Amino acid sequence: MNKAAPAADPALAPPLAAYAGARPPAPQWFVDAVAAPHERHRLQVEGAGIEWLAWGPRGKPGLMLLHGNGAHADWWRFIAPYFAETHRVATLSWSGMGNSDHRPRYTVDLFVAEILAVAEAAGLMDTGPFTIVGHSFGGFPMMALANRADPPLRQAIILDTPFDLQQRRRPRGSGGDARPHNIYPTEADALARFRWAPPQPTTHDFIADFIARHSIRPADGGFTWKFDPFLWSEFEMNAGVDLLLAPKCPTALMWGEQSELVHGGLVADMARRLPAGSPLIPIPQAFHHVMADQPLALVAALRGFLA
């Protein structure tokens, strides 16, 4: 007797489909945050144009915010302004993501070079070592930098990065998930296809909408995603290196308590590998995309930690 297929979890459905291209209502704190004055620049790093944003005056302690896989600098637009009075804040779109150029190949060393180039251009090191928050994939190049001799870092804050994740490299054209993006006939059609990776419930539709609108671009025949679909097939990571064992700067771990990637067992494993005394800070009711799930709780946690 065949069993019926389990019903799809409605909480994991594409969050913007029902809006048919309209913008969900947003609270005033969010409207004010994304409208806060900021700079948007571009610089060349090892042959690729890299987009970066900045808030706050130069001469303040530096704070860099790094996004995750397939994301972009604007994921931090509603978080960064909360630190602009006390810090010079910058974020970037990794090569292959957001409005930055795609590369023929990607390496951790290239991503580290992007961090250092943007930190220099933004003035994050004007007052000495700077702090980095690395979300998800962003934690890997952050910790690769933290493991270098005498890195220019005051501290590194891991935000829901699963450090047991094994990235598989597929040759271009080998099948799997290495294929060109779909083209959607209208912006509304593209927005309706937006979903979180990994799948998770949507806490705030207005944040999903903001992120999605900055994740698509016009293309011949309609709209498509900005990120390079071949990034992971062309990515090279040094295997066998535990980036948590011996960072050369103080390191903290933050994670979403409901995260599927950084679950309780992995938190305990990562805590054992980090230097003794490294702060461990869970964000209640947050899934993997902590800044999208519990933005103000994340701001409060970071403010307390940086004070």
C-alpha positions as a Python dict, from the first residue, in 0.01 Angstrom:
ca = {
    (1, 'M'): (0, 0, 0),
    (2, 'N'): (150, 331, -105),
    (3, 'K'): (174, 606, 151),
    (4, 'A'): (57, 950, 57),
    (5, 'A'): (334, 1206, 13),
    (6, 'P'): (364, 1437, 314),
    (7, 'A'): (200, 1773, 268),
    (8, 'A'): (438, 2061, 205),
    (9, 'D'): (501, 2277, 507),
    (10, 'P'): (320, 2606, 432),
    (11, 'A'): (577, 2791, 645),
    (12, 'L'): (842, 2699, 385),
    (13, 'A'): (647, 2819, 79),
    (14, 'P'): (793, 3111, -123),
    (15, 'P'): (713, 3405, 106),
    (16, 'L'): (640, 3669, -159),
    (17, 'A'): (419, 3483, -407),
    (18, 'A'): (95, 3608, -252),
    (19, 'Y'): (199, 3973, -291),
    (20, 'A'): (210, 3953, -674),
    (21, 'G'): (492, 4207, -688),
    (22, 'A'): (349, 4448, -429),
    (23, 'R'): (564, 4552, -133),
    (24, 'P'): (458, 4419, 208),
    (25, 'P'): (398, 4685, 474),
    (26, 'A'): (705, 4760, 684),
    (27, 'P'): (744, 4913, 1031),
    (28, 'Q'): (896, 5257, 1070),
    (29, 'W'): (1222, 5133, 1224),
    (30, 'F'): (1291, 4936, 906),
    (31, 'V'): (1194, 5220, 672),
    (32, 'D'): (1425, 5456, 862),
    (33, 'A'): (1713, 5207, 868),
    (34, 'V'): (1720, 5135, 493),
    (35, 'A'): (1688, 5509, 423),
    (36, 'A'): (1977, 5598, 655),
    (37, 'P'): (2263, 5786, 481),
    (38, 'H'): (2529, 5553, 349),
    (39, 'E'): (2796, 5533, 81),
    (40, 'R'): (2801, 5292, -213),
    (41, 'H'): (3131, 5235, -390),
    (42, 'R'): (3315, 4994, -615),
    (43, 'L'): (3681, 4893, -634),
    (44, 'Q'): (3893, 4645, -826),
    (45, 'V'): (4029, 4341, -640),
    (46, 'E'): (4238, 4092, -835),
    (47, 'G'): (4059, 4167, -1159),
    (48, 'A'): (3700, 4185, -1031),
    (49, 'G'): (3488, 4486, -945),
    (50, 'I'): (3371, 4464, -583),
    (51, 'E'): (3073, 4660, -450),
    (52, 'W'): (3095, 4796, -96),
    (53, 'L'): (2878, 5010, 131),
    (54, 'A'): (2971, 5220, 435),
    (55, 'W'): (2803, 5405, 722),
    (56, 'G'): (2933, 5640, 989),
    (57, 'P'): (3232, 5876, 999),
    (58, 'R'): (3588, 5774, 934),
    (59, 'G'): (3800, 5781, 1248),
    (60, 'K'): (3566, 5558, 1448),
    (61, 'P'): (3655, 5193, 1530),
    (62, 'G'): (3606, 4974, 1223),
    (63, 'L'): (3328, 4716, 1191),
    (64, 'M'): (3284, 4495, 883),
    (65, 'L'): (2969, 4288, 819),
    (66, 'L'): (3003, 3990, 583),
    (67, 'H'): (2708, 3819, 415),
    (68, 'G'): (2653, 3455, 326),
    (69, 'N'): (2618, 3240, 17),
    (70, 'G'): (2413, 3391, -267),
    (71, 'A'): (2346, 3708, -66),
    (72, 'H'): (2479, 4064, -106),
    (73, 'A'): (2578, 4377, 83),
    (74, 'D'): (2219, 4503, 112),
    (75, 'W'): (2135, 4219, 352),
    (76, 'W'): (2298, 4444, 613),
    (77, 'R'): (2121, 4772, 515),
    (78, 'F'): (1872, 4748, 802),
    (79, 'I'): (2138, 4642, 1057),
    (80, 'A'): (2444, 4860, 984),
    (81, 'P'): (2289, 5202, 1067),
    (82, 'Y'): (2247, 5097, 1431),
    (83, 'F'): (2627, 5101, 1469),
    (84, 'A'): (2705, 5416, 1269),
    (85, 'E'): (2731, 5641, 1575),
    (86, 'T'): (3000, 5431, 1741),
    (87, 'H'): (3175, 5267, 1443),
    (88, 'R'): (3284, 5314, 1087),
    (89, 'V'): (3081, 5031, 934),
    (90, 'A'): (3134, 4865, 596),
    (91, 'T'): (2999, 4567, 409),
    (92, 'L'): (3070, 4422, 66),
    (93, 'S'): (2917, 4197, -195),
    (94, 'W'): (3152, 3903, -246),
    (95, 'S'): (3269, 3849, -603),
    (96, 'G'): (3010, 3634, -777),
    (97, 'M'): (2732, 3784, -566),
    (98, 'G'): (2522, 4101, -553),
    (99, 'N'): (2646, 4378, -782),
    (100, 'S'): (3007, 4257, -775),
    (101, 'D'): (3167, 4096, -1078),
    (102, 'H'): (3170, 3723, -1140),
    (103, 'R'): (3509, 3548, -1163),
    (104, 'P'): (3623, 3251, -1373),
    (105, 'R'): (3733, 3084, -1046),
    (106, 'Y'): (3700, 3154, -674),
    (107, 'T'): (3928, 3083, -378),
    (108, 'V'): (3931, 3163, -10),
    (109, 'D'): (4243, 3372, -66),
    (110, 'L'): (4057, 3587, -320),
    (111, 'F'): (3772, 3643, -73),
    (112, 'V'): (4026, 3737, 198),
    (113, 'A'): (4181, 3983, -47),
    (114, 'E'): (3836, 4138, -94),
    (115, 'I'): (3798, 4182, 283),
    (116, 'L'): (4134, 4356, 316),
    (117, 'A'): (4085, 4578, 9),
    (118, 'V'): (3745, 4701, 127),
    (119, 'A'): (3870, 4750, 485),
    (120, 'E'): (4152, 4967, 351),
    (121, 'A'): (3930, 5165, 114),
    (122, 'A'): (3660, 5222, 377),
    (123, 'G'): (3904, 5335, 645),
    (124, 'L'): (3818, 5056, 885),
    (125, 'M'): (4180, 5035, 1001),
    (126, 'D'): (4231, 5410, 1053),
    (127, 'T'): (4215, 5366, 1431),
    (128, 'G'): (4377, 5023, 1452),
    (129, 'P'): (4248, 4666, 1416),
    (130, 'F'): (3883, 4627, 1316),
    (131, 'T'): (3603, 4384, 1407),
    (132, 'I'): (3433, 4148, 1161),
    (133, 'V'): (3096, 3975, 1182),
    (134, 'G'): (3078, 3688, 930),
    (135, 'H'): (2739, 3531, 861),
    (136, 'S'): (2712, 3178, 718),
    (137, 'F'): (2963, 3146, 429),
    (138, 'G'): (3109, 3483, 531),
    (139, 'G'): (3252, 3318, 840),
    (140, 'F'): (3490, 3103, 632),
    (141, 'P'): (3704, 3378, 473),
    (142, 'M'): (3676, 3576, 797),
    (143, 'M'): (3830, 3291, 993),
    (144, 'A'): (4086, 3226, 718),
    (145, 'L'): (4201, 3585, 775),
    (146, 'A'): (4187, 3539, 1154),
    (147, 'N'): (4423, 3242, 1119),
    (148, 'R'): (4691, 3442, 939),
    (149, 'A'): (4991, 3569, 1130),
    (150, 'D'): (4916, 3905, 1292),
    (151, 'P'): (4579, 3975, 1123),
    (152, 'P'): (4449, 4336, 1146),
    (153, 'L'): (4150, 4218, 1351),
    (154, 'R'): (4030, 4328, 1692),
    (155, 'Q'): (3791, 4032, 1704),
    (156, 'A'): (3601, 3793, 1479),
    (157, 'I'): (3233, 3715, 1541),
    (158, 'I'): (3105, 3397, 1377),
    (159, 'L'): (2732, 3428, 1298),
    (160, 'D'): (2569, 3090, 1228),
    (161, 'T'): (2855, 2949, 1019),
    (162, 'P'): (2854, 2566, 1015),
    (163, 'F'): (3222, 2483, 1039),
    (164, 'D'): (3170, 2113, 971),
    (165, 'L'): (3028, 2192, 627),
    (166, 'Q'): (3216, 2017, 345),
    (167, 'Q'): (3194, 2210, 19),
    (168, 'R'): (3190, 1983, -289),
    (169, 'R'): (3349, 2110, -609),
    (170, 'R'): (3177, 2022, -938),
    (171, 'P'): (3335, 2092, -1277),
    (172, 'R'): (3151, 2347, -1490),
    (173, 'G'): (2888, 2168, -1698),
    (174, 'S'): (2898, 1851, -1487),
    (175, 'G'): (2531, 1872, -1390),
    (176, 'G'): (2409, 1887, -1030),
    (177, 'D'): (2328, 2242, -928),
    (178, 'A'): (2583, 2405, -1165),
    (179, 'R'): (2350, 2541, -1434),
    (180, 'P'): (2242, 2885, -1559),
    (181, 'H'): (1967, 3069, -1376),
    (182, 'N'): (1611, 3070, -1500),
    (183, 'I'): (1479, 3385, -1664),
    (184, 'Y'): (1145, 3510, -1527),
    (185, 'P'): (926, 3726, -1753),
    (186, 'T'): (848, 3993, -1492),
    (187, 'E'): (995, 4125, -1169),
    (188, 'A'): (685, 3998, -986),
    (189, 'D'): (747, 3648, -1122),
    (190, 'A'): (1106, 3657, -999),
    (191, 'L'): (1006, 3785, -655),
    (192, 'A'): (747, 3508, -630),
    (193, 'R'): (1025, 3251, -672),
    (194, 'F'): (1243, 3389, -393),
    (195, 'R'): (1299, 3146, -107),
    (196, 'W'): (1551, 3095, 172),
    (197, 'A'): (1841, 2854, 143),
    (198, 'P'): (1836, 2646, 352),
    (199, 'P'): (1454, 2642, 372),
    (200, 'Q'): (1308, 2807, 680),
    (201, 'P'): (997, 2999, 786),
    (202, 'T'): (978, 3369, 705),
    (203, 'T'): (962, 3588, 1012),
    (204, 'H'): (924, 3923, 833),
    (205, 'D'): (779, 3946, 481),
    (206, 'F'): (903, 4304, 442),
    (207, 'I'): (1263, 4192, 498),
    (208, 'A'): (1224, 3903, 253),
    (209, 'D'): (1088, 4149, -4),
    (210, 'F'): (1373, 4397, 47),
    (211, 'I'): (1637, 4126, 16),
    (212, 'A'): (1470, 3969, -288),
    (213, 'R'): (1440, 4299, -477),
    (214, 'H'): (1815, 4352, -437),
    (215, 'S'): (1886, 3991, -543),
    (216, 'I'): (1749, 4012, -900),
    (217, 'R'): (1858, 4199, -1210),
    (218, 'P'): (1714, 4266, -1556),
    (219, 'A'): (1816, 4012, -1821),
    (220, 'D'): (1727, 3940, -2182),
    (221, 'G'): (1368, 3825, -2169),
    (222, 'G'): (1294, 3933, -1811),
    (223, 'F'): (1466, 3908, -1473),
    (224, 'T'): (1711, 3668, -1311),
    (225, 'W'): (1924, 3623, -999),
    (226, 'K'): (2245, 3823, -954),
    (227, 'F'): (2467, 3555, -799),
    (228, 'D'): (2695, 3340, -1014),
    (229, 'P'): (2529, 2997, -1056),
    (230, 'F'): (2873, 2844, -1121),
    (231, 'L'): (3041, 2989, -812),
    (232, 'W'): (3050, 2665, -615),
    (233, 'S'): (3151, 2455, -915),
    (234, 'E'): (3451, 2687, -953),
    (235, 'F'): (3533, 2729, -583),
    (236, 'E'): (3844, 2592, -416),
    (237, 'M'): (3876, 2556, -37),
    (238, 'N'): (4185, 2428, 141),
    (239, 'A'): (4074, 2097, 291),
    (240, 'G'): (4178, 1961, 627),
    (241, 'V'): (4235, 2299, 795),
    (242, 'D'): (4040, 2362, 1117),
    (243, 'L'): (3989, 2738, 1122),
    (244, 'L'): (3854, 2733, 1479),
    (245, 'L'): (4154, 2585, 1659),
    (246, 'A'): (4403, 2870, 1661),
    (247, 'P'): (4269, 3208, 1544),
    (248, 'K'): (4513, 3493, 1606),
    (249, 'C'): (4246, 3726, 1745),
    (250, 'P'): (3963, 3691, 1999),
    (251, 'T'): (3670, 3499, 1851),
    (252, 'A'): (3303, 3472, 1947),
    (253, 'L'): (3023, 3247, 1824),
    (254, 'M'): (2665, 3368, 1771),
    (255, 'W'): (2392, 3150, 1624),
    (256, 'G'): (2018, 3130, 1574),
    (257, 'E'): (1864, 2896, 1828),
    (258, 'Q'): (1630, 2758, 1559),
    (259, 'S'): (1901, 2725, 1292),
    (260, 'E'): (1910, 2401, 1093),
    (261, 'L'): (2275, 2453, 999),
    (262, 'V'): (2420, 2542, 1340),
    (263, 'H'): (2224, 2308, 1565),
    (264, 'G'): (2293, 2221, 1927),
    (265, 'G'): (2534, 1938, 1856),
    (266, 'L'): (2741, 2147, 1617),
    (267, 'V'): (2746, 2439, 1861),
    (268, 'A'): (2893, 2209, 2126),
    (269, 'D'): (3149, 2076, 1879),
    (270, 'M'): (3249, 2425, 1763),
    (271, 'A'): (3273, 2545, 2123),
    (272, 'R'): (3517, 2263, 2202),
    (273, 'R'): (3736, 2361, 1907),
    (274, 'L'): (3737, 2736, 1971),
    (275, 'P'): (3991, 2883, 2215),
    (276, 'A'): (3888, 2848, 2579),
    (277, 'G'): (3670, 3132, 2699),
    (278, 'S'): (3535, 3229, 2355),
    (279, 'P'): (3191, 3388, 2408),
    (280, 'L'): (2890, 3181, 2299),
    (281, 'I'): (2580, 3390, 2225),
    (282, 'P'): (2252, 3233, 2101),
    (283, 'I'): (1989, 3455, 1937),
    (284, 'P'): (1643, 3341, 2053),
    (285, 'Q'): (1377, 3258, 1792),
    (286, 'A'): (1622, 3307, 1505),
    (287, 'F'): (1674, 3060, 1222),
    (288, 'H'): (1986, 3050, 1005),
    (289, 'H'): (1932, 3394, 849),
    (290, 'V'): (1961, 3568, 1183),
    (291, 'M'): (1956, 3928, 1056),
    (292, 'A'): (1635, 3860, 862),
    (293, 'D'): (1468, 3660, 1140),
    (294, 'Q'): (1547, 3863, 1452),
    (295, 'P'): (1716, 4185, 1334),
    (296, 'L'): (1668, 4392, 1648),
    (297, 'A'): (1769, 4107, 1876),
    (298, 'L'): (2086, 4070, 1670),
    (299, 'V'): (2153, 4444, 1696),
    (300, 'A'): (2108, 4428, 2074),
    (301, 'A'): (2340, 4126, 2105),
    (302, 'L'): (2611, 4287, 1891),
    (303, 'R'): (2580, 4621, 2071),
    (304, 'G'): (2622, 4449, 2405),
    (305, 'F'): (2920, 4251, 2283),
    (306, 'L'): (3093, 4552, 2123),
    (307, 'A'): (3033, 4791, 2414),
}
